[in-house]
């Protein structure tokens, strides 16, 4: 993935009353372990860069720079463009229905870091997204479905498609026995 990056920490200005060339070191500190880490392949997060200056007499001073690495890249949603949904009356219910889940609509969405959530919605803009949607006879025909994907940094992106809801359930016909007299 392209989530990590190499951190090039800025040079600092140094001055010393006796040493014309004081030495400086910088250590990047992991916020969870408080251990020194490499400045290569650093993941998003908040880190401390601790600068240490040392002169020829062995005097030292320290300063800390907070380093914030953010993932600002939105994930890429990919919607399946050809989805047909067939209603059935499973379980003996009177009304035919079908569930459509995000995994059905998602056709390979990805992120430079990591996808954390993949949800769908019938309306898209009201913020109501869920793992699955239920369709009934009222939804027969073309329906918009919005697929939204989120990454660990809270970035999100949305794609939308039409799905075709079909009712292939045969109607039930009951005739009562009746006698016709002529």
N, C-alpha and C positions, 0 to 999 in steps of 0.2 A: 504494500500500500504506500501511498504518498503522504501519509499523515505526519510522519516525523520530519524533522529538518535539522540542519547543522546550524548551531548558534554561534555567530561571530560577535563576541562581546566587545564593546567599545574600549578604546585605549583611554587611560585616565591621565590627567595632568598631575605631575609630581613636582614638588619643590622641597629642598632640604637646605638648611643653613650651612652644612658642612660638606655634603656629598653632592657632586654635580651630576651623578648618575645613579640615583637610588633604584633599587630593584623592585619590581612589582610582580605579583602573581595573582591569578584570579581562579577561583574554584566555583563551579556550578553545583548547587546543593539540591538534592531530591527533596521535595516537600514532605514526603511520607516517611522516608527512612532517615532523613537528615544526613545522609551520606554524600560524599563527593561523587559526582557522575561526570561522564564524558560530555563534552558540548557537541557531540556528533549524534545524529539520529535521536533527537529529543522530541518526545511526544507533547501534545498540547497540555498546558498546565501553568501554574505559577511557581517560579523558582527564585531562589536567592543566588545572586552572584556576589561572592565575598572577595573583595579586593584587599590584598595585603601589600603594604609598602615597607621596605626595609632599607635602612641606610648603612653605610660602611661601618658605623659604630655599633650596629646591631639593634638600633631603635626601630620599633615597628608601629604602624598604625593601620587600622582597618576601616573599611566602609562597605556598606551593602547596597546593591542595586537590585531592585525587584524586576525580574524578567517574566513577562507574560507572553506565552505562546498560545495563539488562538487559531482554531480551525474555523475559517470564515467561508469555506467552500460548501455550497449547497449539495446535497446528494442528488443523484440523477435517477428520477423515477422512469420506469419503462412499463407501459401498460400493454397488455395483450389486446390486440385490435380486433380479434374475432372470437367473441364469447357469446354462445347461445345457452340459455338457461331454460330447462324444461320443467314445468310445474308437475308435481305428482301429489297424490293424496296418501302419503305414507301414514302408516299407523291407523288407518281407518277414519281419518278426519274427514269432515264433509268438504272442507275447502282445500283446493290444491295449493301447494306452496313449494318454495325452493329457497335454500340458503346459498348465497354467494359470498365467498370469503376472500380476503385480501390476497391470499396465496393463489387464487384462481386468476385474479386480475394482474398480479405482479408477474412481469415477464423478464426478470433479470435486473431489477433496480440495483444500484450500487452507490458507494460513497468512497471518497479518498481515504477515510479512516474506518468507520464502522457504522453500519445501519443499526439503529436500536429499536425502531418501531416502523411497522408497515401496516397502515389501516386504510379503510375505504369509507366512503360516504355517498349518500344519494344526492345531497345538495351542495357539498363542497365548501361553501363560504360561511356556513353558520358555526363551524368548529366542531360539529358532531361527527366524529370518526370512530369506527369500531372495527373489530376483526372480521365480522360477518354481517351481512344484510339479508333480510327476509323479503322475498317477493311473493305476491299473491296474484289472483286473477285480475285484480285492479291494475296490475303493472304490466299486463300483456302488451307487447310491442317494444319499441326502442326506449331505453332508459339511460340517462347519464349515470356514470359511476366515476367517482373521483378517487384516485389512489394517491395517498400522501405518505412520503417516507421521511423519517427523521434520523439524524445522526447524534452521536454522544454529546456534541456541543450545542444541540438544540436547533441546528440548521434544518430546514425542511424544504421540500419542493413537491409539486403536485402535477400529475398528468390526469387526463380524463378520456373516457371512451364511451361509446354507446354499447350496451349489451342488449341482446334481443331475448326477451322473455316470451316463451312459447307455452301455450296450453294445449297439450296433446291428450289430456284425460278425456276419455269417452264419457258422454253424458249417460246417466242411468235413467232407464225408462221402466216404470212400473205400471202395469195395466191391471186393473181390478177385473176379476171375472164378472161378467154381466150377461144376463140372458136377454136376448131380444126376441120378442114375440111378434109374429106376423099374423 
